[in-house]
């Protein structure tokens, strides 16, 4: 099987993805990288900005462990599929998450309500469905929430009817 030289998942995860635990910004947007991204990305405690926007990545978004510090995560305009990992809730300092224009499906994990510093969440143009978790009302700092192009509904109102977004 031939792998592209631009495939970040080619072969085993690079042992030094965090470059000696010093890497703060991973800015690889607007390239032609394809394939999955290493699971090690979700374990790199020093990262504060991750931009992989407008590539050709596919597969699942990796799980994120506790105590990592990204404040800006942009994985938009790729081909990521599967569900939004509930482990994104481990990014306690994150202020912006952009997962728009991918192939994500399923529900919005209610765990994301724990992201108390979140200001921007863009999930537009994915195949998300279901009811918006009521826990999302915990977001006190949210300035932008975009779910255009999804099949999400709001929780039933007091009269028992469900409103479509």
C-alpha positions in Angstrom: 0.0 0.0 0.0 1.4 3.4 -1.0 1.0 6.3 1.4 1.3 9.9 0.5 4.3 11.8 1.9 1.7 14.2 3.1 -0.1 11.7 5.2 0.4 12.6 8.9 -0.5 9.1 9.9 2.0 7.3 7.6 3.7 4.7 9.7 3.8 4.7 13.5 3.1 7.9 15.4 6.2 10.1 15.4 7.8 9.7 18.8 8.6 13.4 18.9 5.3 15.0 17.7 5.5 17.5 20.5 9.2 18.1 19.8 10.5 17.4 23.2 7.3 18.7 24.9 8.0 22.2 23.7 5.8 22.6 20.6 3.2 25.3 21.3 1.6 25.8 17.8 0.9 23.3 15.1 -0.1 25.3 12.1 -0.5 22.9 9.1 -3.6 24.4 7.5 -4.0 24.9 3.7 -1.8 22.0 2.6 -2.5 18.7 0.9 -2.1 16.4 4.0 -4.3 13.4 3.8 -5.2 10.4 5.9 -5.6 10.3 9.6 -3.9 12.4 12.2 -1.7 10.7 14.9 -3.5 9.9 18.2 -0.5 11.5 19.8 -1.9 14.9 18.9 -4.5 14.5 21.7 -1.7 13.9 24.2 0.5 16.9 23.5 0.3 19.0 26.6 2.2 22.0 25.3 0.1 22.8 22.3 -2.0 26.0 22.5 -3.0 26.3 18.8 -3.8 23.5 16.4 -4.7 24.5 12.9 -5.2 21.6 10.4 -7.8 23.5 8.3 -8.3 22.8 4.6 -6.5 19.6 4.2 -7.7 16.2 3.1 -7.6 14.5 6.5 -10.0 11.6 7.1 -11.0 9.1 9.8 -11.9 9.9 13.4 -10.8 12.9 15.4 -8.4 11.7 18.0 -9.3 11.6 21.7 -7.9 14.3 23.9 -6.5 13.5 27.4 -6.9 15.8 30.4 -4.4 18.5 31.2 -3.6 19.6 27.6 -3.9 23.2 26.8 -5.1 24.0 23.3 -7.0 27.2 23.4 -7.7 27.2 19.6 -8.6 24.1 17.6 -9.4 24.3 13.9 -9.9 21.0 12.1 -12.4 22.4 9.6 -12.8 21.6 5.9 -11.3 18.1 5.9 -13.0 14.7 5.7 -13.1 13.7 9.4 -15.9 11.2 10.0 -17.5 9.5 13.0 -18.7 11.1 16.1 -17.4 14.2 17.9 -15.3 12.8 20.7 -16.6 13.5 24.1 -13.0 13.9 25.2 -13.0 17.3 23.6 -14.4 18.3 27.0 -10.9 17.7 28.4 -9.7 20.9 26.7 -10.8 23.0 29.6 -9.0 26.1 28.4 -10.2 26.1 24.8 -11.9 29.2 23.6 -12.5 28.2 19.9 -13.3 24.9 18.2 -14.0 24.7 14.5 -15.1 21.3 13.2 -17.1 22.7 10.3 -17.3 21.1 6.8 -16.4 17.6 7.7 -18.3 14.3 7.7 -19.1 14.1 11.4 -22.3 12.4 12.4 -24.3 11.6 15.5 -25.1 13.9 18.4 -23.3 16.8 20.1 -21.8 15.3 23.2 -23.3 16.9 26.3 -19.8 16.8 27.9 -18.9 19.8 25.8 -21.0 21.9 28.2 -18.1 21.7 30.6 -16.0 24.0 28.3 -16.7 27.1 30.4 -14.2 29.2 28.5 -15.6 28.4 25.0 -16.4 31.5 22.9 -16.7 30.0 19.4 -18.1 26.6 18.4 -18.6 25.9 14.7 -20.1 22.5 13.8 -21.8 23.6 10.6 -22.1 21.4 7.5 -21.7 18.1 9.2 -24.3 15.3 9.4 -25.1 15.9 13.1 -28.6 15.1 14.3 -30.7 14.9 17.4 -31.6 17.3 20.1 -29.2 20.0 21.3 -28.2 19.0 24.8 -29.8 21.3 27.4 -26.5 21.3 29.3 -25.1 23.6 26.6 -26.9 26.5 28.4 -24.0 26.4 30.8 -21.9 28.3 28.3 -21.6 31.7 29.7 -18.9 33.1 27.4 -20.1 31.7 24.1 -20.2 34.4 21.4 -20.7 32.2 18.3 -22.5 28.8 17.9 -22.9 27.7 14.3 -24.8 24.5 13.4 -26.0 25.5 9.9 -26.4 22.5 7.6 -27.1 20.0 10.4 -30.3 18.2 11.4 -30.4 19.4 15.0 -33.4 20.3 17.0 -33.9 22.2 20.2 -35.3 20.6 23.4 -39.1 20.6 23.7 -40.5 23.9 24.7 -42.9 24.3 27.6 -45.8 23.5 25.3 -44.2 20.1 24.4 -43.4 21.0 20.8 -39.9 20.6 19.3 -38.5 23.5 17.4 -36.2 22.8 14.4 -32.9 24.9 14.3 
